[in-house]
Amino acid sequence: MVNIIHYLHAVIRRYQPSDRATVETVFRDGMMEHINPAFMYAMTRPLHIAVSLFFYIGAYVMAGQSVVLALVSGGAWIGLVYFCCFEFYTGYVRARLNTDMQDIPSYYLSNPDNCFWVAEAEIHGRPQVLGMVAVEGKSDLGSEGKKYGELYRMIVSSSCRRSGLGLQLAKTAEDFCRERHFSKIELSTSSTQRAAVALYFRLGFKLVLMHTQSDFIVLTDVLFFF
C-alpha cells in the first residue's frame, strides 16, 4: 500500500452527485483527525496548565491529601477539555454538512466563480475519491469591481498523505482563480494543521493574520493570501 500511495497518480475532476457519500466520509474523517492535535495544543497552553495544577493540588489539599480524589479531579478537567475539542470539530462537521456541503452542485457548481473538485485515483483496481478542495469567488471590497477566491474544504485522505495529492489539489484551485482573474486567493486554517500550513507556505501563500477562535480550547485560525 505504501508503494502504491508513493507513486499515486490521481485525476482531479469536478464534483459529481455520485461522489456525495464518499466526499462526506473523507471530509468527516479528515476533520475528526484534528481533535487530538487540538487537545494536545490546548493542554500545553499556560492557562490550561495552571487550571490543571489547580484541580490536582486543590483537590489533594481539600480532600485531606487524597491522591485518588486529586487524580479524579484533575482527570475530570482534562476530560472536559477533550470533550470540548471533540464537540468543536463534530459541531463544525455538522454545520458544514447542513450548509454548503448539503447541496454541493447548487452551492459550488451553479456559479461560474465557484467550483468543487475531487481527487480520484485507482487503488487496488477500484477508483476512490481521496481528496477534495473548493473555491468560492467573493467580492473584493478593496478593489472595485474585482473578486478574490477563497479556498475551502482542502482535505486529503490519511491513506495518501505525502503523495503530492494536496499539491495537485491546491494547484488546481490556484489555476482556476487565475483563469477567473481573481485579485488574490485567501484561506484560513488551524495552526494545529502543520502539514497544511507548510504546504501553503510552499505554494507561496503569506501569513497575514492570526487570531484565537475559542478562549477555552485555544484554537488559532491562520489566514493566508496568495
N, C-alpha and C positions, 0 to 999 in steps of 0.2 A: 504493500500500500504506500509506503514511503516513497519508493521509486516512481510509482505512478504519479503521485502528487508533485514530486520534484520536477517532472517533465510534463506537467499538466498543460494541455492545450485547450483553452476554453473559447467558446463563442459568446460574444457579448451581443445580445439582441434585445429588442423591445419586449416589454412585458406582454404576456398573453393571458386571457382569463383562465386558461387551464393551469396556469402557474400558481394560482391563488393559495392552495393548501400548502404547497412546498415553500412558497415565499413567506407565508405566515410562520411556518415552523422555523425556517432559517432566521427570520427576524427575532422571534421569541427566544430561541436558543442563544443567539448572539447577544441579546440584551441581558439575559439572565446570567451570562458569564461574568458580567461586571459586578455582581453582588459581592463576591468575596474580595476582589481588589478594593471596592468602595469601603467595605467593612474594615479591612486592614488599614486603609488610609485614614478612616475616621478614628480608629483606636490609637493611632500614633499622633493625633493632634494633642497639643498641650492641655486643652480644656478637658478632653475625654480622659486623658491620663490622670489629671487631677481629680476628676469625679470618680474614677475607678478606685484610686487610692482612698478617697473619702469614704466610699462604701465599704471597702475592705477594712480599713483601720477603724472607722466609726463603728461598724458592726462588731468588730473584735473587742473594742473597749466597752461599748454599751451592753454587750451580751456577756460580760464577765469573762473576757478573754477566751471566748469560744471560737476556736478555729473553724469549726463546721459552719456556724452561722455567718462568720466572716466570708467564707468561701461561697456560701449560698447567696449572700447579699451582693457580693461582687459579681458572681456569675449571673445573677438576675439582671444587673445593669448591662453587662456585656451582651446578654441575650436580647435585651431591649434594643441596643444599638444595631445588632444584626437584623432584628425584626424590622427596624425602620429602613435599613438598606434594602431588605427584601421587598418591603411594601413600596418603596420608592420606585424600584425597577418594574415590579409587577404592575403597579399603577400606571407607569409610563407605557408599558406594553398595551394594557387595556385601553388607554386613551388613544393611542395611535391606531389600534385595530378598529376603533369606533369612529375614527375621523378620516384622515387621508388614505389609510390603507384599507378602509372598508369597501371602497369602490375605486380602485386604482385607475381603471380606464377613464372614469369620469373626471377624477381629480388631476391626473398627470398626463393623460394621453389625448384629452379633448382640447387642450390648449397648446398651440404650437410653441409656446415659450416654456412648456413643462415637458418632462419626459421621465420614464422609469425603465431601467434596464435590468436584466438578469444575466448572470454568467452561467452558462451551461457547458458541462463537459461530460464526456463518456467515461464512466467509472465501472469497471468490470462488465463492459459491454452494454451498459444501460445509461442513457442520458440523465443527468441530475443537475438541478439548479443548486449552485454552490455559493452564490453571492448576489448582491444587488446594489444599486445606487439610484438615486433620483435627483432631479434638478427642478427647481421651481423658479420661474422668472418673476422678478419683483421690480417695482418702480424705484428708480434711484433718485431719492429726494435731493441729493447733492449734484445731480447732473440732469438738467432739464430735458425731458423727452427721452431719456435713456433708461435702460433697465440693467439690472445685475442678476446673476444667477446665484441661488443658494443651494448648497449641496445637502441632501438628506439621505437617510436610510442606507448609509455606506456600511455594509456588513459582508464579511467573508466567512464562510463556514469554517469551524475549527479544524476540520479534516484536511483543509488545503491551505493553511497559512504558510507563509514564506514560499509561495509558489509563483509570485508575481501577479496573482489574480487581483489583489487590491489595487495595484498599479494600473492594470488594464482597465478596471472599472473607473478609476479616477481620471485616467486619460480620456476615456470615452465621454465622461461628463464634461471635462475641460474642452474637448473638441466641439461638443455641442454648444457650449457657451460662447466659444469663439465664432462659430457659424451664425449664432443669433446676434452677434456683435454686442454682447453684454459688456458693460463698462468694467465689471470685476466679478469675481467669484468669492462668495463667503461661505463659511461653515462654522459650526460650533461642535465641540466635543468635550468629554470629560478628561481631566488631566490624568485620571487613573488608566486611561486607554493609551498607554505609552507607545505601543506599536503603531497605532493610528496617528498619533501626534508626530512620530518620527517619519511616517510616510508623507504626511502633509508638508513637513519641512523639506523633505527630499524633492517634492514636486514644485517647490518654490513658494509655498504659502508663507505668509509672515504673521507673526503673533501681534495682534493689535489690542486685545483686551482680555483680562481675566477677572472673573467675579465669582463670589461664593453664592451658590444657589440655595443651599439649605444650611442654616447655622447649626442644626442638630447633627446631621450626618456629614456635613462638611464636604460637599462635592463641588468641584470648581469647573465651571464652563470655560473653555479656551476658545476664543473667537479668532479665526484666521481670515485673511483675504489674500487673493492672488493678484 
